[in-house]
């Protein structure tokens, strides 16, 4: 997904639409083409939210299993 996003950003900067948003993954979220910048942004927001949720879910499972205990430090 990140590779697709990186390529899509490159094409968007060059205004080369439509942009293919095929990731090659079995799970697909959103449209497979972006005909304009707004459609690309919508696809990215959706897919980054999905990734964020998957990471959060994995962290919760690891915490419950006692395999993830991050130490947060104040950077001030």
PDB file with SEQRES, HELIX, SHEET and CRYST1 records, atoms N, CA, C and O in Angstrom:
SEQRES   1 A   76  UNK UNK UNK UNK UNK UNK UNK UNK UNK UNK UNK UNK UNK          
SEQRES   2 A   76  UNK UNK UNK UNK UNK UNK UNK UNK UNK UNK UNK UNK UNK          
SEQRES   3 A   76  UNK UNK UNK UNK UNK UNK UNK UNK UNK UNK UNK UNK UNK          
SEQRES   4 A   76  UNK UNK UNK UNK UNK UNK UNK UNK UNK UNK UNK UNK UNK          
SEQRES   5 A   76  UNK UNK UNK UNK UNK UNK UNK UNK UNK UNK UNK UNK UNK          
SEQRES   6 A   76  UNK UNK UNK UNK UNK UNK UNK UNK UNK UNK UNK                  
HELIX    1 AA1 UNK A    2  UNK A   13  1                                  12    
HELIX    2 AA2 UNK A   37  UNK A   64  1                                  28    
SHEET    1 AA1 2 UNK A  19  UNK A  20  0                                        
SHEET    2 AA1 2 UNK A  33  UNK A  34 -1                                        
CRYST1    1.000    1.000    1.000  90.00  90.00  90.00 P 1           1          
ATOM      1  N   UNK A   1       0.821  -1.183   0.000  1.00  0.00           N  
ATOM      2  CA  UNK A   1       0.000   0.000   0.000  1.00  0.00           C  
ATOM      3  C   UNK A   1       0.871   1.256   0.000  1.00  0.00           C  
ATOM      4  O   UNK A   1       0.580   2.225  -0.701  1.00  0.00           O  
ATOM      5  N   UNK A   2       1.934   1.226   0.788  1.00  0.00           N  
ATOM      6  CA  UNK A   2       2.809   2.400   0.846  1.00  0.00           C  
ATOM      7  C   UNK A   2       3.525   2.644  -0.480  1.00  0.00           C  
ATOM      8  O   UNK A   2       3.743   3.789  -0.874  1.00  0.00           O  
ATOM      9  N   UNK A   3       3.878   1.584  -1.148  1.00  0.00           N  
ATOM     10  CA  UNK A   3       4.511   1.723  -2.462  1.00  0.00           C  
ATOM     11  C   UNK A   3       3.537   2.348  -3.466  1.00  0.00           C  
ATOM     12  O   UNK A   3       3.913   3.214  -4.256  1.00  0.00           O  
ATOM     13  N   UNK A   4       2.292   1.897  -3.422  1.00  0.00           N  
ATOM     14  CA  UNK A   4       1.262   2.467  -4.303  1.00  0.00           C  
ATOM     15  C   UNK A   4       1.054   3.940  -3.979  1.00  0.00           C  
ATOM     16  O   UNK A   4       0.940   4.765  -4.885  1.00  0.00           O  
ATOM     17  N   UNK A   5       1.004   4.276  -2.697  1.00  0.00           N  
ATOM     18  CA  UNK A   5       0.816   5.670  -2.284  1.00  0.00           C  
ATOM     19  C   UNK A   5       1.975   6.539  -2.769  1.00  0.00           C  
ATOM     20  O   UNK A   5       1.764   7.648  -3.259  1.00  0.00           O  
ATOM     21  N   UNK A   6       3.194   6.032  -2.630  1.00  0.00           N  
ATOM     22  CA  UNK A   6       4.364   6.790  -3.068  1.00  0.00           C  
ATOM     23  C   UNK A   6       4.314   7.059  -4.575  1.00  0.00           C  
ATOM     24  O   UNK A   6       4.562   8.179  -5.021  1.00  0.00           O  
ATOM     25  N   UNK A   7       3.994   6.030  -5.347  1.00  0.00           N  
ATOM     26  CA  UNK A   7       3.888   6.204  -6.798  1.00  0.00           C  
ATOM     27  C   UNK A   7       2.764   7.169  -7.163  1.00  0.00           C  
ATOM     28  O   UNK A   7       2.913   8.002  -8.057  1.00  0.00           O  
ATOM     29  N   UNK A   8       1.647   7.048  -6.467  1.00  0.00           N  
ATOM     30  CA  UNK A   8       0.499   7.911  -6.743  1.00  0.00           C  
ATOM     31  C   UNK A   8       0.831   9.373  -6.476  1.00  0.00           C  
ATOM     32  O   UNK A   8       0.424  10.254  -7.234  1.00  0.00           O  
ATOM     33  N   UNK A   9       1.555   9.627  -5.420  1.00  0.00           N  
ATOM     34  CA  UNK A   9       1.954  11.012  -5.108  1.00  0.00           C  
ATOM     35  C   UNK A   9       2.838  11.559  -6.226  1.00  0.00           C  
ATOM     36  O   UNK A   9       2.689  12.710  -6.636  1.00  0.00           O  
ATOM     37  N   UNK A  10       3.752  10.734  -6.713  1.00  0.00           N  
ATOM     38  CA  UNK A  10       4.627  11.159  -7.806  1.00  0.00           C  
ATOM     39  C   UNK A  10       3.802  11.535  -9.034  1.00  0.00           C  
ATOM     40  O   UNK A  10       4.014  12.589  -9.633  1.00  0.00           O  
ATOM     41  N   UNK A  11       2.853  10.659  -9.407  1.00  0.00           N  
ATOM     42  CA  UNK A  11       2.019  10.937 -10.573  1.00  0.00           C  
ATOM     43  C   UNK A  11       1.133  12.160 -10.351  1.00  0.00           C  
ATOM     44  O   UNK A  11       0.904  12.939 -11.276  1.00  0.00           O  
ATOM     45  N   UNK A  12       0.641  12.327  -9.139  1.00  0.00           N  
ATOM     46  CA  UNK A  12      -0.209  13.489  -8.843  1.00  0.00           C  
ATOM     47  C   UNK A  12       0.587  14.791  -8.974  1.00  0.00           C  
ATOM     48  O   UNK A  12       0.076  15.784  -9.491  1.00  0.00           O  
ATOM     49  N   UNK A  13       1.820  14.782  -8.512  1.00  0.00           N  
ATOM     50  CA  UNK A  13       2.656  15.984  -8.639  1.00  0.00           C  
ATOM     51  C   UNK A  13       2.885  16.339 -10.102  1.00  0.00           C  
ATOM     52  O   UNK A  13       3.013  17.511 -10.456  1.00  0.00           O  
ATOM     53  N   UNK A  14       2.934  15.312 -10.947  1.00  0.00           N  
ATOM     54  CA  UNK A  14       3.136  15.520 -12.384  1.00  0.00           C  
ATOM     55  C   UNK A  14       1.807  15.680 -13.131  1.00  0.00           C  
ATOM     56  O   UNK A  14       1.776  15.837 -14.352  1.00  0.00           O  
ATOM     57  N   UNK A  15       0.702  15.635 -12.358  1.00  0.00           N  
ATOM     58  CA  UNK A  15      -0.655  15.761 -12.912  1.00  0.00           C  
ATOM     59  C   UNK A  15      -0.929  14.706 -13.990  1.00  0.00           C  
ATOM     60  O   UNK A  15      -1.517  15.003 -15.030  1.00  0.00           O  
ATOM     61  N   UNK A  16      -0.496  13.479 -13.725  1.00  0.00           N  
ATOM     62  CA  UNK A  16      -0.706  12.365 -14.658  1.00  0.00           C  
ATOM     63  C   UNK A  16      -1.879  11.520 -14.172  1.00  0.00           C  
ATOM     64  O   UNK A  16      -1.699  10.514 -13.486  1.00  0.00           O  
ATOM     65  N   UNK A  17      -3.063  11.941 -14.536  1.00  0.00           N  
ATOM     66  CA  UNK A  17      -4.291  11.227 -14.164  1.00  0.00           C  
ATOM     67  C   UNK A  17      -4.862  10.527 -15.386  1.00  0.00           C  
ATOM     68  O   UNK A  17      -4.621  10.980 -16.505  1.00  0.00           O  
ATOM     69  N   UNK A  18      -5.598   9.456 -15.221  1.00  0.00           N  
ATOM     70  CA  UNK A  18      -5.950   8.784 -13.969  1.00  0.00           C  
ATOM     71  C   UNK A  18      -4.752   8.021 -13.407  1.00  0.00           C  
ATOM     72  O   UNK A  18      -3.836   7.632 -14.132  1.00  0.00           O  
ATOM     73  N   UNK A  19      -4.793   7.821 -12.093  1.00  0.00           N  
ATOM     74  CA  UNK A  19      -3.722   7.126 -11.384  1.00  0.00           C  
ATOM     75  C   UNK A  19      -4.253   5.776 -10.912  1.00  0.00           C  
ATOM     76  O   UNK A  19      -5.297   5.705 -10.265  1.00  0.00           O  
ATOM     77  N   UNK A  20      -3.533   4.714 -11.236  1.00  0.00           N  
ATOM     78  CA  UNK A  20      -3.899   3.385 -10.777  1.00  0.00           C  
ATOM     79  C   UNK A  20      -3.578   3.248  -9.296  1.00  0.00           C  
ATOM     80  O   UNK A  20      -2.487   3.606  -8.852  1.00  0.00           O  
ATOM     81  N   UNK A  21      -4.527   2.731  -8.544  1.00  0.00           N  
ATOM     82  CA  UNK A  21      -4.351   2.544  -7.105  1.00  0.00           C  
ATOM     83  C   UNK A  21      -4.367   1.069  -6.722  1.00  0.00           C  
ATOM     84  O   UNK A  21      -4.707   0.711  -5.594  1.00  0.00           O  
ATOM     85  N   UNK A  22      -3.999   0.225  -7.670  1.00  0.00           N  
ATOM     86  CA  UNK A  22      -3.918  -1.211  -7.387  1.00  0.00           C  
ATOM     87  C   UNK A  22      -2.705  -1.469  -6.508  1.00  0.00           C  
ATOM     88  O   UNK A  22      -1.595  -1.042  -6.826  1.00  0.00           O  
ATOM     89  N   UNK A  23      -2.922  -2.166  -5.405  1.00  0.00           N  
ATOM     90  CA  UNK A  23      -1.833  -2.447  -4.470  1.00  0.00           C  
ATOM     91  C   UNK A  23      -1.260  -3.842  -4.627  1.00  0.00           C  
ATOM     92  O   UNK A  23      -0.160  -4.118  -4.148  1.00  0.00           O  
ATOM     93  N   UNK A  24      -1.996  -4.731  -5.295  1.00  0.00           N  
ATOM     94  CA  UNK A  24      -1.563  -6.110  -5.397  1.00  0.00           C  
ATOM     95  C   UNK A  24      -1.923  -6.931  -4.165  1.00  0.00           C  
ATOM     96  O   UNK A  24      -1.586  -8.112  -4.085  1.00  0.00           O  
ATOM     97  N   UNK A  25      -2.602  -6.316  -3.212  1.00  0.00           N  
ATOM     98  CA  UNK A  25      -3.017  -7.005  -1.988  1.00  0.00           C  
ATOM     99  C   UNK A  25      -4.404  -7.614  -2.166  1.00  0.00           C  
ATOM    100  O   UNK A  25      -5.182  -7.165  -3.007  1.00  0.00           O  
ATOM    101  N   UNK A  26      -4.705  -8.622  -1.382  1.00  0.00           N  
ATOM    102  CA  UNK A  26      -6.039  -9.221  -1.459  1.00  0.00           C  
ATOM    103  C   UNK A  26      -7.090  -8.323  -0.825  1.00  0.00           C  
ATOM    104  O   UNK A  26      -8.231  -8.282  -1.286  1.00  0.00           O  
ATOM    105  N   UNK A  27      -6.718  -7.607   0.224  1.00  0.00           N  
ATOM    106  CA  UNK A  27      -7.642  -6.648   0.842  1.00  0.00           C  
ATOM    107  C   UNK A  27      -7.569  -5.343   0.067  1.00  0.00           C  
ATOM    108  O   UNK A  27      -6.486  -4.807  -0.167  1.00  0.00           O  
ATOM    109  N   UNK A  28      -8.722  -4.840  -0.327  1.00  0.00           N  
ATOM    110  CA  UNK A  28      -8.764  -3.590  -1.092  1.00  0.00           C  
ATOM    111  C   UNK A  28      -9.741  -2.626  -0.428  1.00  0.00           C  
ATOM    112  O   UNK A  28     -10.834  -3.014  -0.015  1.00  0.00           O  
ATOM    113  N   UNK A  29      -9.337  -1.390  -0.335  1.00  0.00           N  
ATOM    114  CA  UNK A  29     -10.166  -0.348   0.266  1.00  0.00           C  
ATOM    115  C   UNK A  29     -10.197   0.849  -0.679  1.00  0.00           C  
ATOM    116  O   UNK A  29      -9.150   1.380  -1.049  1.00  0.00           O  
ATOM    117  N   UNK A  30     -11.380   1.264  -1.063  1.00  0.00           N  
ATOM    118  CA  UNK A  30     -11.523   2.407  -1.942  1.00  0.00           C  
ATOM    119  C   UNK A  30     -11.461   2.029  -3.409  1.00  0.00           C  
ATOM    120  O   UNK A  30     -11.392   0.854  -3.769  1.00  0.00           O  
ATOM    121  N   UNK A  31     -11.487   3.040  -4.232  1.00  0.00           N  
ATOM    122  CA  UNK A  31     -11.489   2.866  -5.687  1.00  0.00           C  
ATOM    123  C   UNK A  31     -10.120   2.410  -6.189  1.00  0.00           C  
ATOM    124  O   UNK A  31      -9.109   2.564  -5.504  1.00  0.00           O  
ATOM    125  N   UNK A  32     -10.109   1.855  -7.381  1.00  0.00           N  
ATOM    126  CA  UNK A  32      -8.851   1.385  -7.969  1.00  0.00           C  
ATOM    127  C   UNK A  32      -8.206   2.422  -8.881  1.00  0.00           C  
ATOM    128  O   UNK A  32      -7.092   2.224  -9.365  1.00  0.00           O  
ATOM    129  N   UNK A  33      -8.911   3.526  -9.113  1.00  0.00           N  
ATOM    130  CA  UNK A  33      -8.376   4.627  -9.930  1.00  0.00           C  
ATOM    131  C   UNK A  33      -8.708   5.953  -9.276  1.00  0.00           C  
ATOM    132  O   UNK A  33      -9.760   6.116  -8.658  1.00  0.00           O  
ATOM    133  N   UNK A  34      -7.796   6.895  -9.422  1.00  0.00           N  
ATOM    134  CA  UNK A  34      -8.058   8.273  -9.004  1.00  0.00           C  
ATOM    135  C   UNK A  34      -8.018   9.137 -10.252  1.00  0.00           C  
ATOM    136  O   UNK A  34      -6.994   9.224 -10.930  1.00  0.00           O  
ATOM    137  N   UNK A  35      -9.149   9.779 -10.551  1.00  0.00           N  
ATOM    138  CA  UNK A  35      -9.225  10.653 -11.723  1.00  0.00           C  
ATOM    139  C   UNK A  35      -8.804  12.086 -11.412  1.00  0.00           C  
ATOM    140  O   UNK A  35      -8.626  12.898 -12.321  1.00  0.00           O  
ATOM    141  N   UNK A  36      -8.646  12.397 -10.114  1.00  0.00           N  
ATOM    142  CA  UNK A  36      -8.245  13.744  -9.717  1.00  0.00           C  
ATOM    143  C   UNK A  36      -7.630  13.699  -8.319  1.00  0.00           C  
ATOM    144  O   UNK A  36      -7.617  12.657  -7.664  1.00  0.00           O  
ATOM    145  N   UNK A  37      -7.127  14.838  -7.880  1.00  0.00           N  
ATOM    146  CA  UNK A  37      -6.425  14.922  -6.604  1.00  0.00           C  
ATOM    147  C   UNK A  37      -7.337  14.575  -5.434  1.00  0.00           C  
ATOM    148  O   UNK A  37      -6.901  13.889  -4.510  1.00  0.00           O  
ATOM    149  N   UNK A  38      -8.570  15.023  -5.444  1.00  0.00           N  
ATOM    150  CA  UNK A  38      -9.485  14.746  -4.328  1.00  0.00           C  
ATOM    151  C   UNK A  38      -9.744  13.246  -4.183  1.00  0.00           C  
ATOM    152  O   UNK A  38      -9.792  12.734  -3.065  1.00  0.00           O  
ATOM    153  N   UNK A  39      -9.908  12.550  -5.287  1.00  0.00           N  
ATOM    154  CA  UNK A  39     -10.101  11.101  -5.221  1.00  0.00           C  
ATOM    155  C   UNK A  39      -8.861  10.413  -4.662  1.00  0.00           C  
ATOM    156  O   UNK A  39      -8.976   9.449  -3.905  1.00  0.00           O  
ATOM    157  N   UNK A  40      -7.688  10.896  -5.025  1.00  0.00           N  
ATOM    158  CA  UNK A  40      -6.449  10.335  -4.494  1.00  0.00           C  
ATOM    159  C   UNK A  40      -6.359  10.563  -2.987  1.00  0.00           C  
ATOM    160  O   UNK A  40      -6.002   9.650  -2.242  1.00  0.00           O  
ATOM    161  N   UNK A  41      -6.676  11.760  -2.540  1.00  0.00           N  
ATOM    162  CA  UNK A  41      -6.640  12.069  -1.105  1.00  0.00           C  
ATOM    163  C   UNK A  41      -7.631  11.195  -0.350  1.00  0.00           C  
ATOM    164  O   UNK A  41      -7.318  10.696   0.731  1.00  0.00           O  
ATOM    165  N   UNK A  42      -8.822  11.005  -0.906  1.00  0.00           N  
ATOM    166  CA  UNK A  42      -9.817  10.149  -0.250  1.00  0.00           C  
ATOM    167  C   UNK A  42      -9.293   8.719  -0.111  1.00  0.00           C  
ATOM    168  O   UNK A  42      -9.453   8.097   0.938  1.00  0.00           O  
ATOM    169  N   UNK A  43      -8.667   8.200  -1.172  1.00  0.00           N  
ATOM    170  CA  UNK A  43      -8.109   6.850  -1.129  1.00  0.00           C  
ATOM    171  C   UNK A  43      -7.012   6.753  -0.069  1.00  0.00           C  
ATOM    172  O   UNK A  43      -6.964   5.792   0.698  1.00  0.00           O  
ATOM    173  N   UNK A  44      -6.130   7.757  -0.034  1.00  0.00           N  
ATOM    174  CA  UNK A  44      -5.035   7.736   0.944  1.00  0.00           C  
ATOM    175  C   UNK A  44      -5.569   7.814   2.369  1.00  0.00           C  
ATOM    176  O   UNK A  44      -5.122   7.063   3.236  1.00  0.00           O  
ATOM    177  N   UNK A  45      -6.509   8.701   2.621  1.00  0.00           N  
ATOM    178  CA  UNK A  45      -7.078   8.801   3.964  1.00  0.00           C  
ATOM    179  C   UNK A  45      -7.684   7.482   4.398  1.00  0.00           C  
ATOM    180  O   UNK A  45      -7.437   7.023   5.513  1.00  0.00           O  
ATOM    181  N   UNK A  46      -8.467   6.871   3.539  1.00  0.00           N  
ATOM    182  CA  UNK A  46      -9.096   5.592   3.852  1.00  0.00           C  
ATOM    183  C   UNK A  46      -8.050   4.523   4.151  1.00  0.00           C  
ATOM    184  O   UNK A  46      -8.143   3.829   5.164  1.00  0.00           O  
ATOM    185  N   UNK A  47      -7.072   4.388   3.289  1.00  0.00           N  
ATOM    186  CA  UNK A  47      -6.081   3.331   3.451  1.00  0.00           C  
ATOM    187  C   UNK A  47      -5.151   3.568   4.637  1.00  0.00           C  
ATOM    188  O   UNK A  47      -4.778   2.611   5.316  1.00  0.00           O  
ATOM    189  N   UNK A  48      -4.767   4.808   4.905  1.00  0.00           N  
ATOM    190  CA  UNK A  48      -3.943   5.080   6.079  1.00  0.00           C  
ATOM    191  C   UNK A  48      -4.727   4.846   7.367  1.00  0.00           C  
ATOM    192  O   UNK A  48      -4.151   4.418   8.367  1.00  0.00           O  
ATOM    193  N   UNK A  49      -6.030   5.121   7.358  1.00  0.00           N  
ATOM    194  CA  UNK A  49      -6.857   4.814   8.523  1.00  0.00           C  
ATOM    195  C   UNK A  49      -6.933   3.314   8.752  1.00  0.00           C  
ATOM    196  O   UNK A  49      -6.894   2.866   9.898  1.00  0.00           O  
ATOM    197  N   UNK A  50      -7.039   2.527   7.687  1.00  0.00           N  
ATOM    198  CA  UNK A  50      -7.068   1.068   7.808  1.00  0.00           C  
ATOM    199  C   UNK A  50      -5.745   0.573   8.401  1.00  0.00           C  
ATOM    200  O   UNK A  50      -5.748  -0.258   9.309  1.00  0.00           O  
ATOM    201  N   UNK A  51      -4.630   1.072   7.899  1.00  0.00           N  
ATOM    202  CA  UNK A  51      -3.316   0.670   8.418  1.00  0.00           C  
ATOM    203  C   UNK A  51      -3.196   1.042   9.891  1.00  0.00           C  
ATOM    204  O   UNK A  51      -2.729   0.240  10.700  1.00  0.00           O  
ATOM    205  N   UNK A  52      -3.617   2.257  10.239  1.00  0.00           N  
ATOM    206  CA  UNK A  52      -3.536   2.715  11.623  1.00  0.00           C  
ATOM    207  C   UNK A  52      -4.340   1.801  12.541  1.00  0.00           C  
ATOM    208  O   UNK A  52      -3.873   1.455  13.626  1.00  0.00           O  
ATOM    209  N   UNK A  53      -5.534   1.405  12.124  1.00  0.00           N  
ATOM    210  CA  UNK A  53      -6.368   0.514  12.932  1.00  0.00           C  
ATOM    211  C   UNK A  53      -5.720  -0.858  13.079  1.00  0.00           C  
ATOM    212  O   UNK A  53      -5.750  -1.442  14.162  1.00  0.00           O  
ATOM    213  N   UNK A  54      -5.139  -1.374  12.009  1.00  0.00           N  
ATOM    214  CA  UNK A  54      -4.475  -2.683  12.086  1.00  0.00           C  
ATOM    215  C   UNK A  54      -3.293  -2.637  13.055  1.00  0.00           C  
ATOM    216  O   UNK A  54      -3.080  -3.582  13.815  1.00  0.00           O  
ATOM    217  N   UNK A  55      -2.534  -1.560  13.036  1.00  0.00           N  
ATOM    218  CA  UNK A  55      -1.404  -1.409  13.957  1.00  0.00           C  
ATOM    219  C   UNK A  55      -1.912  -1.330  15.397  1.00  0.00           C  
ATOM    220  O   UNK A  55      -1.373  -1.995  16.282  1.00  0.00           O  
ATOM    221  N   UNK A  56      -2.935  -0.529  15.632  1.00  0.00           N  
ATOM    222  CA  UNK A  56      -3.507  -0.399  16.973  1.00  0.00           C  
ATOM    223  C   UNK A  56      -4.023  -1.742  17.482  1.00  0.00           C  
ATOM    224  O   UNK A  56      -3.769  -2.106  18.629  1.00  0.00           O  
ATOM    225  N   UNK A  57      -4.748  -2.483  16.638  1.00  0.00           N  
ATOM    226  CA  UNK A  57      -5.259  -3.802  17.019  1.00  0.00           C  
ATOM    227  C   UNK A  57      -4.117  -4.758  17.361  1.00  0.00           C  
ATOM    228  O   UNK A  57      -4.203  -5.505  18.336  1.00  0.00           O  
ATOM    229  N   UNK A  58      -3.056  -4.738  16.570  1.00  0.00           N  
ATOM    230  CA  UNK A  58      -1.900  -5.608  16.824  1.00  0.00           C  
ATOM    231  C   UNK A  58      -1.229  -5.237  18.147  1.00  0.00           C  
ATOM    232  O   UNK A  58      -0.842  -6.118  18.914  1.00  0.00           O  
ATOM    233  N   UNK A  59      -1.090  -3.937  18.417  1.00  0.00           N  
ATOM    234  CA  UNK A  59      -0.486  -3.497  19.676  1.00  0.00           C  
ATOM    235  C   UNK A  59      -1.324  -3.944  20.874  1.00  0.00           C  
ATOM    236  O   UNK A  59      -0.777  -4.376  21.888  1.00  0.00           O  
ATOM    237  N   UNK A  60      -2.644  -3.842  20.759  1.00  0.00           N  
ATOM    238  CA  UNK A  60      -3.522  -4.284  21.853  1.00  0.00           C  
ATOM    239  C   UNK A  60      -3.374  -5.780  22.110  1.00  0.00           C  
ATOM    240  O   UNK A  60      -3.302  -6.207  23.262  1.00  0.00           O  
ATOM    241  N   UNK A  61      -3.328  -6.580  21.041  1.00  0.00           N  
ATOM    242  CA  UNK A  61      -3.163  -8.029  21.197  1.00  0.00           C  
ATOM    243  C   UNK A  61      -1.824  -8.353  21.843  1.00  0.00           C  
ATOM    244  O   UNK A  61      -1.742  -9.220  22.713  1.00  0.00           O  
ATOM    245  N   UNK A  62      -0.770  -7.650  21.415  1.00  0.00           N  
ATOM    246  CA  UNK A  62       0.547  -7.896  21.997  1.00  0.00           C  
ATOM    247  C   UNK A  62       0.591  -7.474  23.462  1.00  0.00           C  
ATOM    248  O   UNK A  62       1.235  -8.139  24.274  1.00  0.00           O  
ATOM    249  N   UNK A  63      -0.086  -6.372  23.814  1.00  0.00           N  
ATOM    250  CA  UNK A  63      -0.130  -5.946  25.206  1.00  0.00           C  
ATOM    251  C   UNK A  63      -0.840  -6.985  26.064  1.00  0.00           C  
ATOM    252  O   UNK A  63      -0.369  -7.317  27.151  1.00  0.00           O  
ATOM    253  N   UNK A  64      -1.974  -7.502  25.583  1.00  0.00           N  
ATOM    254  CA  UNK A  64      -2.715  -8.529  26.329  1.00  0.00           C  
ATOM    255  C   UNK A  64      -1.878  -9.784  26.524  1.00  0.00           C  
ATOM    256  O   UNK A  64      -1.988 -10.454  27.550  1.00  0.00           O  
ATOM    257  N   UNK A  65      -1.045 -10.101  25.544  1.00  0.00           N  
ATOM    258  CA  UNK A  65      -0.191 -11.293  25.628  1.00  0.00           C  
ATOM    259  C   UNK A  65       1.101 -11.017  26.400  1.00  0.00           C  
ATOM    260  O   UNK A  65       1.907 -11.925  26.601  1.00  0.00           O  
ATOM    261  N   UNK A  66       1.301  -9.773  26.830  1.00  0.00           N  
ATOM    262  CA  UNK A  66       2.502  -9.420  27.585  1.00  0.00           C  
ATOM    263  C   UNK A  66       3.751  -9.289  26.739  1.00  0.00           C  
ATOM    264  O   UNK A  66       4.861  -9.357  27.266  1.00  0.00           O  
ATOM    265  N   UNK A  67       3.594  -9.104  25.439  1.00  0.00           N  
ATOM    266  CA  UNK A  67       4.747  -8.997  24.538  1.00  0.00           C  
ATOM    267  C   UNK A  67       5.004  -7.581  24.045  1.00  0.00           C  
ATOM    268  O   UNK A  67       5.884  -7.361  23.212  1.00  0.00           O  
ATOM    269  N   UNK A  68       4.243  -6.627  24.553  1.00  0.00           N  
ATOM    270  CA  UNK A  68       4.412  -5.239  24.093  1.00  0.00           C  
ATOM    271  C   UNK A  68       4.154  -4.321  25.265  1.00  0.00           C  
ATOM    272  O   UNK A  68       3.014  -4.140  25.691  1.00  0.00           O  
ATOM    273  N   UNK A  69       5.223  -3.744  25.782  1.00  0.00           N  
ATOM    274  CA  UNK A  69       5.120  -2.854  26.925  1.00  0.00           C  
ATOM    275  C   UNK A  69       5.964  -1.610  26.665  1.00  0.00           C  
ATOM    276  O   UNK A  69       7.064  -1.474  27.201  1.00  0.00           O  
ATOM    277  N   UNK A  70       5.449  -0.712  25.845  1.00  0.00           N  
ATOM    278  CA  UNK A  70       6.253   0.464  25.504  1.00  0.00           C  
ATOM    279  C   UNK A  70       6.468   1.369  26.714  1.00  0.00           C  
ATOM    280  O   UNK A  70       5.616   1.491  27.594  1.00  0.00           O  
ATOM    281  N   UNK A  71       7.625   1.988  26.718  1.00  0.00           N  
ATOM    282  CA  UNK A  71       7.944   2.969  27.756  1.00  0.00           C  
ATOM    283  C   UNK A  71       7.913   4.335  27.093  1.00  0.00           C  
ATOM    284  O   UNK A  71       8.704   4.626  26.195  1.00  0.00           O  
ATOM    285  N   UNK A  72       6.996   5.159  27.546  1.00  0.00           N  
ATOM    286  CA  UNK A  72       6.853   6.496  26.982  1.00  0.00           C  
ATOM    287  C   UNK A  72       7.615   7.486  27.839  1.00  0.00           C  
ATOM    288  O   UNK A  72       7.500   7.494  29.065  1.00  0.00           O  
ATOM    289  N   UNK A  73       8.385   8.307  27.180  1.00  0.00           N  
ATOM    290  CA  UNK A  73       9.171   9.323  27.893  1.00  0.00           C  
ATOM    291  C   UNK A  73       8.778  10.693  27.370  1.00  0.00           C  
ATOM    292  O   UNK A  73       8.528  10.870  26.177  1.00  0.00           O  
ATOM    293  N   UNK A  74       8.728  11.622  28.241  1.00  0.00           N  
ATOM    294  CA  UNK A  74       8.447  12.995  27.883  1.00  0.00           C  
ATOM    295  C   UNK A  74       9.709  13.575  27.253  1.00  0.00           C  
ATOM    296  O   UNK A  74      10.787  13.488  27.841  1.00  0.00           O  
ATOM    297  N   UNK A  75       9.589  14.155  26.085  1.00  0.00           N  
ATOM    298  CA  UNK A  75      10.767  14.682  25.380  1.00  0.00           C  
ATOM    299  C   UNK A  75      11.162  16.075  25.854  1.00  0.00           C  
ATOM    300  O   UNK A  75      12.138  16.639  25.360  1.00  0.00           O  
ATOM    301  N   UNK A  76      10.422  16.633  26.799  1.00  0.00           N  
ATOM    302  CA  UNK A  76      10.761  17.979  27.298  1.00  0.00           C  
ATOM    303  C   UNK A  76      11.953  17.976  28.186  1.00  0.00           C  
ATOM    304  O   UNK A  76      12.358  19.029  28.680  1.00  0.00           O  
TER     305      UNK A  76                                                      
END                                                                             
